[in-house]
């Protein structure tokens, strides 16, 4: 499965806005060159409304001219006396403000946005760079939940944006399919399963496994309660689990020992239950429209890294602690204490596996960047991991990135999967789809139930993705089910609706504008200008989202285009159908081009561009 997005070979991708501002900055550069002044000249949209379309701050030139910035601005204003794309030059408080002649510029923008894939956000910014993006990384003892949704949607969208920016992207999943938590589900199934299967129970296979994980926790709580009753100072629950007093704890620990020893019946049960769980994950991935080029399993990687630890010992990067463990001195990377990389008995710890897996990936792919997408509770872990890796392999410096994100909370608090109070991803998506379908029955009475649910699914998926992406990754926020699929406000459905309205308008127009000479003067209208400006900003926003690993920049850009289009669509002076033919032809071109770019934004966000809503 490819990493998605509007990428293809042999395309032409330019950034019209970058070219325009470069062209318009040239007269200023030429004037400065004549005066032997070497200074940066960059035009950008003004930060204050009513200050033109592009602005240049002359304050940095004061030391060269030895004049006030306002005087410099007034002198430089004459650079544009013969520039046809600039209709007015204004100087205010040392700023040189340019007003574009939209009658002149608009047709150039429309031609670019109609034919150039740079308008779709494609670029060569990251050409030649191989980038691995690891996301999802589920445990095979429970279904995916809302927190996984943020991880998966963030990781898959970052992968699409990086690919749009020209990167050679490899999507990676590391399935956590071994360990004590996996054994808990296995023990519960042995004790309470009675030979049941996902088919016999009527449950989706990963939910079936999660049911036994919850059963284990419930049985463990009951066992601990029976133990602790009447005791003045009972041991805490974790210590009890790890003691010989706990029947379930003893069974679970033995299960792990037997698994590591390769006991056939334990391995067979493990294989069966993991296969069930992963089949369920795959259904959810397909529903969300995501996939991977490479899937690793912890059961195949957990022994990696021991040889690297031995190598690091020889090189003085690691040392023996007093208790016999092999440790890394965290002070070498600006932290306090030590981090064990091998226990005293020679067994691995979690970071040992991560060290080995990272090196294995570099050997396989020779990546230029490895992006790990995980929650911010792992910030310290990755700082330590990267410090160790860069000490062992100095050529990894600058190539390892932790895309850390905040938690998704519910109106009634956080989620706990062991207690069965977590919001499962499948259940949440079903809820959103049903809500969208219920809202759509009266809006689209002509649709069959199958058509209705197909459309509702697109709205539900789009709403979920947009809501989880519109916040910067570091942000912790509360997920609002109703707002996520609303047609109003900054939502995925709002953006989908803008695309559908453009499609509907063009359908009704039925190519009536073809062959008609357009009057581009009508695109000087404020609402049309706003659409053109949003279109110009889109490619830069996609590149920024890629370089900063911040899809929220793309959601905002897509929304701004949708919002400006809605304002244009609704304005009485911007009618397309029924307008005078020349005006109709110009506005129809704007609608077509805005629709094309809206579709690109939705595709990069992993959303379906609906033809009707």
C-alpha positions as CSV (number, residue, x, y, z in Angstrom):
1,X,0.0,0.0,0.0
2,X,1.5,3.3,-1.0
3,X,1.9,6.3,1.3
4,X,-0.9,8.1,-0.5
5,X,-1.1,11.8,-1.4
6,X,-1.2,13.5,-4.8
7,X,2.4,12.5,-5.8
8,X,3.3,11.2,-9.2
9,X,6.4,11.0,-11.4
10,X,7.2,13.5,-14.1
11,X,5.2,16.4,-12.7
12,X,5.9,20.1,-13.0
13,X,5.8,21.7,-9.6
14,X,6.4,25.4,-9.0
15,X,5.4,27.9,-6.4
16,X,3.8,30.8,-8.1
17,X,3.8,33.0,-5.0
18,X,7.5,32.4,-4.4
19,X,8.2,33.3,-8.1
20,X,6.0,36.4,-7.9
21,X,7.6,37.8,-4.7
22,X,11.0,37.1,-6.1
23,X,10.2,39.0,-9.3
24,X,8.8,41.9,-7.4
25,X,11.7,42.1,-5.0
26,X,14.2,42.3,-7.9
27,X,13.7,46.0,-8.6
28,X,14.5,46.8,-5.0
29,X,17.6,44.5,-5.1
30,X,18.7,46.2,-8.3
31,X,18.4,49.6,-6.7
32,X,20.4,48.5,-3.6
33,X,23.0,46.9,-5.9
34,X,23.6,50.2,-7.6
35,X,24.3,51.7,-4.2
36,X,26.7,48.8,-3.3
37,X,24.3,47.7,-0.5
38,X,24.1,43.9,0.1
39,X,20.9,43.4,2.1
40,X,18.2,40.8,2.3
41,X,15.0,41.8,0.5
42,X,11.9,39.7,1.1
43,X,8.3,40.6,0.3
44,X,5.6,39.0,2.4
45,X,1.9,39.5,3.1
46,X,1.4,42.3,5.6
47,X,0.5,41.4,9.2
48,X,-2.1,44.3,9.4
49,X,-5.2,44.3,7.3
50,X,-5.5,47.2,4.9
51,X,-1.8,47.4,4.3
52,X,-1.7,46.1,0.7
53,X,-1.0,42.7,-0.6
54,X,2.8,42.5,-0.1
55,X,5.0,44.4,2.2
56,X,8.7,45.1,2.8
57,X,10.1,46.5,6.0
58,X,12.8,49.1,5.3
59,X,14.0,49.4,8.9
60,X,16.9,47.0,8.3
61,X,18.3,49.4,5.6
62,X,18.6,52.4,7.9
63,X,22.2,51.6,8.8
64,X,23.1,51.5,5.1
65,X,21.2,54.6,4.0
66,X,21.7,56.5,7.3
67,X,18.2,57.7,6.9
68,X,14.8,57.2,8.6
69,X,13.0,54.0,7.4
70,X,10.1,56.1,6.2
71,X,12.4,58.2,3.9
72,X,14.0,55.0,2.6
73,X,10.5,53.5,1.8
74,X,9.5,56.6,-0.1
75,X,12.7,56.5,-2.2
76,X,12.3,52.8,-3.0
77,X,8.6,53.3,-4.0
78,X,9.8,54.6,-7.3
79,X,11.2,51.1,-8.2
80,X,7.6,50.1,-9.1
81,X,6.7,53.0,-11.4
82,X,6.7,50.7,-14.5
83,X,5.7,47.4,-12.9
84,X,2.3,46.3,-14.5
85,X,1.5,43.9,-11.7
86,X,1.5,46.7,-9.0
87,X,-1.3,49.2,-9.1
88,X,-0.4,51.2,-6.0
89,X,2.6,51.7,-3.7
90,X,2.0,53.0,-0.2
91,X,4.6,54.0,2.4
92,X,3.6,53.8,6.1
93,X,6.0,54.0,9.1
94,X,8.9,52.6,7.1
95,X,6.9,49.9,5.4
96,X,6.7,49.7,1.6
97,X,3.2,48.3,0.9
98,X,2.4,47.0,-2.6
99,X,-1.1,46.6,-4.0
100,X,-1.3,44.1,-6.8
101,X,-3.2,44.6,-10.0
102,X,-5.4,41.6,-9.7
103,X,-6.8,42.0,-13.2
104,X,-3.2,41.4,-14.3
105,X,-2.2,38.8,-11.7
106,X,-5.3,36.7,-11.4
107,X,-5.1,35.0,-14.9
108,X,-1.5,34.0,-14.2
109,X,-2.5,32.5,-10.8
110,X,-5.4,30.6,-12.4
111,X,-3.2,29.2,-15.2
112,X,-0.7,28.1,-12.6
113,X,-3.3,26.5,-10.3
114,X,-5.0,24.8,-13.3
115,X,-1.9,23.2,-14.8
116,X,1.0,23.1,-12.3
117,X,1.2,20.4,-9.6
118,X,3.0,22.9,-7.3
119,X,-0.6,24.2,-6.7
120,X,-1.4,20.8,-5.2
121,X,1.4,21.2,-2.7
122,X,3.9,19.1,-4.5
123,X,7.6,20.2,-4.4
124,X,11.1,18.9,-4.6
125,X,12.0,20.3,-1.2
126,X,13.0,16.9,0.3
127,X,14.1,15.3,-3.0
128,X,16.8,12.7,-2.4
129,X,16.1,12.3,1.3
130,X,14.9,8.9,2.6
131,X,12.6,9.3,5.6
132,X,11.2,6.5,7.8
133,X,8.1,7.3,9.8
134,X,7.2,4.9,12.5
135,X,3.6,5.1,13.8
136,X,0.8,3.0,15.3
137,X,3.0,0.5,17.2
138,X,0.0,-1.3,18.9
139,X,0.1,-4.0,21.6
140,X,-1.5,-7.3,20.5
141,X,-3.6,-7.6,23.7
142,X,-6.4,-5.0,22.9
143,X,-8.1,-3.2,20.1
144,X,-6.9,0.3,18.9
145,X,-8.5,3.2,20.8
146,X,-8.9,6.9,20.4
147,X,-5.2,7.6,21.5
148,X,-4.1,5.2,18.7
149,X,-6.2,7.2,16.3
150,X,-4.2,10.3,17.0
151,X,-1.0,8.4,16.5
152,X,-2.1,6.7,13.3
153,X,-3.6,9.8,11.8
154,X,-0.7,12.0,12.7
155,X,1.9,9.5,11.5
156,X,0.1,8.7,8.2
157,X,-0.5,12.3,7.4
158,X,3.1,13.3,8.1
159,X,4.1,10.6,5.7
160,X,1.9,11.9,3.0
161,X,3.1,15.5,3.5
162,X,6.7,14.5,3.5
163,X,6.1,12.6,0.3
164,X,4.4,15.6,-1.3
165,X,7.5,17.6,-0.4
166,X,9.6,15.1,-2.5
167,X,10.8,12.8,0.2
168,X,11.3,9.0,-0.3
169,X,9.1,8.0,2.5
170,X,8.9,4.5,4.2
171,X,6.0,4.0,6.6
172,X,7.0,1.6,9.5
173,X,5.0,-0.2,12.1
174,X,6.5,-1.9,15.1
175,X,4.0,-4.3,16.6
176,X,4.5,-5.0,20.3
177,X,3.5,-8.7,20.3
178,X,5.5,-10.1,23.3
179,X,5.9,-9.4,27.0
180,X,4.0,-9.7,30.2
181,X,1.0,-7.7,29.0
182,X,0.5,-10.1,26.1
183,X,0.7,-13.1,28.5
184,X,-2.1,-11.7,30.6
185,X,-4.5,-12.0,27.7
186,X,-3.2,-15.5,27.1
187,X,-3.7,-16.6,30.7
188,X,-7.2,-15.1,30.7
189,X,-8.1,-17.0,27.6
190,X,-6.7,-20.3,29.0
191,X,-8.8,-19.8,32.2
192,X,-12.0,-18.3,30.8
193,X,-12.0,-18.9,27.0
194,X,-13.3,-22.4,26.9
195,X,-12.2,-22.7,23.2
196,X,-14.1,-19.7,22.0
197,X,-13.0,-17.9,18.8
198,X,-13.8,-14.5,17.3
199,X,-16.3,-16.2,14.9
200,X,-18.1,-18.1,17.7
201,X,-18.3,-15.0,19.9
202,X,-19.4,-12.7,17.1
203,X,-16.7,-10.2,18.1
204,X,-14.2,-8.4,15.8
205,X,-11.0,-10.3,16.4
206,X,-9.0,-7.6,18.2
207,X,-12.0,-6.8,20.4
208,X,-12.2,-10.5,21.2
209,X,-8.6,-10.4,22.5
210,X,-9.2,-7.1,24.4
211,X,-12.1,-8.8,26.1
212,X,-9.7,-11.2,27.8
213,X,-7.3,-8.5,28.7
214,X,-10.1,-6.8,30.6
215,X,-11.2,-10.1,32.1
216,X,-7.7,-10.7,33.4
217,X,-7.6,-7.3,35.2
218,X,-11.0,-8.0,36.7
219,X,-10.0,-11.4,37.9
220,X,-6.7,-10.0,39.2
221,X,-8.6,-7.3,41.2
222,X,-10.8,-10.0,42.7
223,X,-7.8,-12.1,43.6
224,X,-6.0,-9.2,45.2
225,X,-9.0,-8.2,47.2
226,X,-9.4,-11.7,48.6
227,X,-5.7,-11.7,49.6
228,X,-5.7,-8.2,51.2
229,X,-8.9,-8.6,53.3
230,X,-8.1,-8.7,56.9
231,X,-4.4,-7.8,56.5
232,X,-3.1,-4.7,58.3
233,X,-0.4,-4.0,55.8
234,X,-0.9,-6.0,52.6
235,X,1.7,-5.6,49.9
236,X,0.8,-3.3,47.0
237,X,-0.9,-4.8,43.9
238,X,2.2,-4.9,41.7
239,X,4.3,-6.6,44.4
240,X,1.5,-9.1,45.0
241,X,1.3,-9.8,41.3
242,X,5.1,-10.5,41.2
243,X,4.9,-12.7,44.3
244,X,4.3,-16.5,44.6
245,X,1.1,-15.7,46.5
246,X,-0.7,-14.6,43.3
247,X,-2.0,-17.5,41.2
248,X,-2.7,-15.3,38.2
249,X,0.7,-13.6,38.6
250,X,2.5,-16.9,38.8
251,X,0.7,-18.2,35.7
252,X,1.5,-15.1,33.7
253,X,5.2,-15.1,34.7
254,X,5.4,-18.7,33.8
255,X,3.7,-18.1,30.5
256,X,6.4,-15.5,29.6
257,X,9.2,-17.8,30.7
258,X,7.7,-20.7,28.6
259,X,7.3,-18.3,25.6
260,X,10.9,-17.3,25.8
261,X,11.9,-21.0,26.1
262,X,9.9,-21.7,22.9
263,X,7.5,-24.2,24.6
264,X,5.4,-25.4,21.6
265,X,1.8,-25.2,23.0
266,X,2.5,-21.7,24.5
267,X,4.0,-20.5,21.1
268,X,0.9,-22.0,19.3
269,X,-1.5,-20.1,21.6
270,X,0.5,-17.0,21.2
271,X,0.6,-17.2,17.4
272,X,-3.2,-17.8,17.3
273,X,-4.1,-14.9,19.5
274,X,-1.7,-12.5,17.9
275,X,-3.0,-13.4,14.4
276,X,-6.5,-12.7,15.6
277,X,-5.5,-9.4,17.0
278,X,-3.5,-8.3,14.0
279,X,-6.3,-9.3,11.6
280,X,-8.5,-6.9,13.6
281,X,-5.9,-4.1,13.4
282,X,-5.7,-4.5,9.6
283,X,-9.5,-4.1,9.3
284,X,-9.2,-0.8,11.2
285,X,-6.2,0.4,9.2
286,X,-8.1,-0.3,6.0
287,X,-11.1,1.6,7.2
288,X,-8.9,4.6,8.1
289,X,-7.1,4.4,4.8
290,X,-3.6,3.9,6.2
291,X,-0.9,1.3,5.7
292,X,2.8,0.5,5.9
293,X,5.7,-0.5,3.7
294,X,7.5,-2.3,6.5
295,X,6.1,-4.0,9.6
296,X,8.4,-5.2,12.4
297,X,7.4,-7.4,15.3
298,X,8.9,-7.0,18.8
299,X,9.1,-10.8,19.0
300,X,11.6,-10.7,16.1
301,X,13.6,-7.7,17.4
302,X,13.7,-7.9,21.2
303,X,17.1,-9.7,21.1
304,X,18.7,-7.1,18.9
305,X,21.1,-4.7,20.4
306,X,23.2,-7.0,22.7
307,X,26.1,-7.0,20.2
308,X,26.0,-3.2,20.1
309,X,26.2,-3.0,23.9
310,X,29.3,-5.2,23.8
311,X,30.7,-3.0,21.1
312,X,29.9,0.1,23.3
313,X,31.6,-1.5,26.3
314,X,34.8,-2.0,24.3
315,X,34.6,1.6,23.2
316,X,34.0,3.1,26.6
317,X,30.5,4.3,25.8
318,X,29.0,1.9,28.4
319,X,30.3,0.7,31.7
320,X,29.5,-1.8,34.4
321,X,27.6,-0.6,37.4
322,X,28.3,-1.9,40.9
323,X,25.4,-4.4,40.6
324,X,26.8,-5.9,37.4
325,X,24.4,-4.2,35.0
326,X,25.8,-2.4,31.9
327,X,24.8,1.3,32.0
328,X,25.1,4.5,30.0
329,X,26.2,7.7,31.8
330,X,23.3,10.1,31.2
331,X,25.5,13.1,32.2
332,X,27.2,12.7,28.8
333,X,24.0,13.9,27.2
334,X,23.1,16.5,29.8
335,X,20.8,14.4,32.0
336,X,21.2,13.0,35.5
337,X,21.9,9.4,36.5
338,X,22.6,6.3,34.6
339,X,20.5,4.2,32.2
340,X,20.8,0.4,32.2
341,X,21.2,-1.2,28.8
342,X,21.7,-4.7,30.0
343,X,20.6,-6.2,33.3
344,X,23.1,-7.9,35.6
345,X,21.9,-11.3,34.4
346,X,22.7,-10.3,30.8
347,X,19.1,-9.9,29.7
348,X,17.9,-7.0,27.6
349,X,15.8,-4.0,28.7
350,X,13.4,-2.1,26.4
351,X,16.0,0.5,25.2
352,X,18.4,-2.3,24.2
353,X,15.8,-3.5,21.6
354,X,15.3,0.1,20.4
355,X,19.0,0.5,19.9
356,X,19.2,-2.7,17.9
357,X,16.1,-1.9,15.8
358,X,17.3,1.6,14.9
359,X,20.6,0.2,13.7
360,X,18.9,-2.6,11.8
361,X,16.7,0.0,10.0
362,X,19.7,2.1,9.1
363,X,21.4,-1.0,7.6
364,X,18.2,-1.8,5.6
365,X,17.3,1.7,4.4
366,X,20.3,4.1,5.1
367,X,17.7,6.7,6.1
368,X,18.4,10.4,6.2
369,X,15.8,10.8,8.9
370,X,13.9,8.4,11.2
371,X,10.7,9.9,12.7
372,X,9.2,8.2,15.8
373,X,5.6,9.2,16.4
374,X,4.6,8.6,20.0
375,X,3.0,10.3,22.9
376,X,4.8,12.9,25.1
377,X,5.0,10.4,28.0
378,X,8.0,8.9,26.1
379,X,9.9,12.2,25.7
380,X,12.6,11.1,28.2
381,X,12.9,7.7,26.6
382,X,13.7,9.1,23.2
383,X,16.1,11.7,24.5
384,X,18.0,8.8,26.1
385,X,17.7,6.6,23.1
386,X,18.9,9.2,20.7
387,X,21.8,10.1,23.0
388,X,22.9,6.5,23.2
389,X,22.6,6.0,19.4
390,X,24.5,9.1,18.5
391,X,27.2,8.1,21.0
392,X,27.4,4.6,19.3
393,X,26.9,5.9,15.8
394,X,28.0,9.5,15.4
395,X,26.8,9.6,11.8
396,X,23.2,9.3,13.2
397,X,23.4,12.8,14.7
398,X,20.6,15.0,13.4
399,X,18.8,12.0,11.8
400,X,16.6,10.9,14.7
401,X,13.4,12.8,15.4
402,X,10.8,12.2,18.1
403,X,7.4,13.6,16.9
404,X,5.9,13.9,20.4
405,X,2.2,14.6,20.8
406,X,-0.1,15.4,23.7
407,X,-2.9,13.2,24.9
408,X,-6.5,13.1,23.6
409,X,-8.9,13.3,26.5
410,X,-12.6,12.8,26.7
411,X,-15.1,15.2,28.4
412,X,-15.2,12.8,31.4
413,X,-11.4,12.4,31.6
414,X,-8.7,10.0,30.4
415,X,-9.0,6.5,29.2
416,X,-7.8,3.2,30.8
417,X,-7.8,0.1,28.6
418,X,-7.4,-2.4,31.4
419,X,-10.6,-1.3,33.1
420,X,-12.5,-1.5,29.8
421,X,-13.4,2.3,29.9
422,X,-11.4,3.2,26.9
423,X,-13.1,4.4,23.7
424,X,-12.3,1.9,21.0
425,X,-11.4,3.3,17.6
426,X,-13.9,1.1,15.9
427,X,-16.7,2.0,18.2
428,X,-15.9,5.7,17.9
429,X,-15.9,5.5,14.1
430,X,-19.2,3.6,14.2
431,X,-20.7,6.3,16.4
432,X,-19.5,9.1,14.2
433,X,-20.8,7.4,11.1
434,X,-24.2,6.8,12.6
435,X,-24.4,10.4,13.8
436,X,-23.5,11.6,10.3
437,X,-26.0,9.3,8.7
438,X,-28.8,10.3,11.1
439,X,-28.1,14.0,10.3
440,X,-28.0,13.3,6.6
441,X,-31.3,11.4,6.1
442,X,-33.3,14.6,5.9
443,X,-30.6,16.4,3.9
444,X,-30.2,13.7,1.3
445,X,-33.6,11.9,1.1
446,X,-32.8,10.6,-2.5
447,X,-29.9,8.4,-1.2
448,X,-30.3,4.7,-0.6
449,X,-29.3,3.5,2.8
450,X,-26.1,2.1,1.3
451,X,-25.3,5.4,-0.4
452,X,-26.1,7.3,2.8
453,X,-23.8,5.2,4.9
454,X,-21.0,5.5,2.4
455,X,-21.3,9.3,2.5
456,X,-21.6,9.3,6.3
457,X,-18.5,7.2,6.5
458,X,-16.5,9.8,4.5
459,X,-17.8,12.6,6.7
460,X,-17.1,10.6,9.9
461,X,-13.5,9.7,8.8
462,X,-12.9,13.2,7.6
463,X,-14.2,14.7,10.8
464,X,-12.1,12.5,13.0
465,X,-9.0,13.1,11.0
466,X,-9.4,16.8,10.8
467,X,-10.2,17.2,14.5
468,X,-7.2,15.2,15.6
469,X,-4.9,17.0,13.1
470,X,-6.0,20.6,13.6
471,X,-4.2,20.9,16.9
472,X,-0.4,21.2,17.0
473,X,1.1,17.8,17.9
474,X,2.2,19.0,21.3
475,X,-1.3,20.0,22.3
476,X,-3.4,18.0,24.7
477,X,-7.1,18.5,24.0
478,X,-10.6,17.1,24.6
479,X,-12.2,15.2,21.7
480,X,-15.7,16.5,20.9
481,X,-17.8,14.0,19.0
482,X,-20.5,16.4,17.8
483,X,-18.1,19.2,16.8
484,X,-15.9,16.8,14.9
485,X,-18.6,16.2,12.2
486,X,-20.3,19.6,12.3
487,X,-20.8,21.4,9.0
488,X,-20.0,24.6,10.7
489,X,-16.7,26.0,12.0
490,X,-13.2,24.7,11.5
491,X,-14.1,21.1,10.7
492,X,-13.4,18.4,8.1
493,X,-17.0,18.4,7.0
494,X,-16.9,22.2,6.4
495,X,-13.9,21.7,4.0
496,X,-15.6,18.8,2.3
497,X,-18.8,20.9,1.9
498,X,-16.8,23.7,0.2
499,X,-15.5,21.2,-2.3
500,X,-18.9,19.7,-2.8
501,X,-20.4,23.2,-3.4
502,X,-17.8,24.0,-6.0
503,X,-18.5,20.7,-7.7
504,X,-22.2,21.3,-7.7
505,X,-21.8,24.8,-9.1
506,X,-19.6,23.5,-12.0
507,X,-22.1,20.7,-12.6
508,X,-24.9,23.2,-13.0
509,X,-22.7,25.5,-15.1
510,X,-22.2,22.6,-17.6
511,X,-19.3,24.2,-19.3
512,X,-21.3,27.3,-20.3
513,X,-18.1,29.3,-19.8
514,X,-16.1,27.4,-22.4
515,X,-15.1,29.6,-25.3
516,X,-16.3,32.8,-23.5
517,X,-13.6,35.6,-23.2
518,X,-13.3,36.1,-19.4
519,X,-13.3,39.5,-17.7
520,X,-10.6,39.1,-15.1
521,X,-11.4,42.5,-13.7
522,X,-14.2,40.9,-11.7
523,X,-11.6,39.0,-9.7
524,X,-10.4,42.2,-8.1
525,X,-13.5,41.9,-5.9
526,X,-12.4,41.5,-2.2
527,X,-14.0,38.0,-1.9
528,X,-12.3,36.8,-5.1
529,X,-8.9,38.2,-3.9
530,X,-9.3,36.3,-0.7
531,X,-9.7,33.0,-2.6
532,X,-6.6,33.8,-4.8
533,X,-4.5,34.7,-1.7
534,X,-5.5,31.5,0.0
535,X,-4.5,29.6,-3.1
536,X,-1.2,31.3,-3.2
537,X,-0.4,30.4,0.4
538,X,-1.2,26.7,0.1
539,X,2.1,25.4,-1.4
540,X,4.2,27.2,1.2
541,X,1.9,25.9,4.0
542,X,2.4,22.3,2.7
543,X,6.2,22.7,2.7
544,X,6.1,24.2,6.2
545,X,3.9,21.4,7.5
546,X,6.5,18.9,6.0
547,X,9.6,20.6,7.3
548,X,8.1,21.2,10.8
549,X,6.2,17.8,10.9
550,X,3.1,19.8,11.8
551,X,-0.1,18.8,9.8
552,X,-2.0,21.5,11.7
553,X,-0.5,24.0,9.3
554,X,-2.1,22.1,6.4
555,X,-5.5,21.8,8.2
556,X,-5.5,25.6,8.7
557,X,-4.5,26.3,5.1
558,X,-7.2,24.0,3.7
559,X,-9.8,25.6,6.0
560,X,-8.7,29.1,5.0
561,X,-9.2,28.2,1.3
562,X,-12.6,26.6,2.1
563,X,-13.7,29.6,4.2
564,X,-12.6,32.2,1.6
565,X,-14.4,30.1,-1.1
566,X,-17.6,30.0,1.0
567,X,-17.5,33.8,1.4
568,X,-17.0,34.2,-2.4
569,X,-19.8,31.7,-3.2
570,X,-22.3,33.4,-0.9
571,X,-21.6,37.0,-1.9
572,X,-24.3,38.6,-4.0
573,X,-21.7,40.4,-6.2
574,X,-19.8,37.2,-7.0
575,X,-22.5,35.2,-8.8
576,X,-21.3,32.7,-11.3
577,X,-24.5,31.2,-12.7
578,X,-26.6,34.0,-14.1
579,X,-23.8,36.5,-14.2
580,X,-22.9,38.4,-17.4
581,X,-21.0,36.0,-19.6
582,X,-17.5,37.5,-19.3
583,X,-17.8,37.8,-15.5
584,X,-19.2,34.2,-15.4
585,X,-16.3,32.9,-17.3
586,X,-13.7,34.5,-15.0
587,X,-15.4,33.4,-11.8
588,X,-16.0,29.9,-13.2
589,X,-12.2,29.6,-13.7
590,X,-11.7,30.6,-10.1
591,X,-14.2,28.0,-8.9
592,X,-12.4,25.2,-10.9
593,X,-9.0,26.1,-9.6
594,X,-10.1,26.5,-6.0
595,X,-11.8,23.2,-6.2
596,X,-8.7,21.5,-7.6
597,X,-6.6,22.9,-4.7
598,X,-9.3,22.0,-2.1
599,X,-9.2,18.5,-3.4
600,X,-5.4,18.4,-3.0
601,X,-5.7,19.6,0.6
602,X,-8.3,17.0,1.5
603,X,-6.3,14.2,-0.1
604,X,-3.1,15.2,1.8
605,X,-5.2,15.0,5.0
606,X,-6.4,11.6,4.1
607,X,-10.0,12.8,3.6
608,X,-12.5,11.9,0.8
609,X,-13.4,14.9,-1.4
610,X,-17.2,14.4,-1.7
611,X,-18.9,15.4,-5.0
612,X,-22.2,16.1,-3.2
613,X,-23.2,17.0,0.3
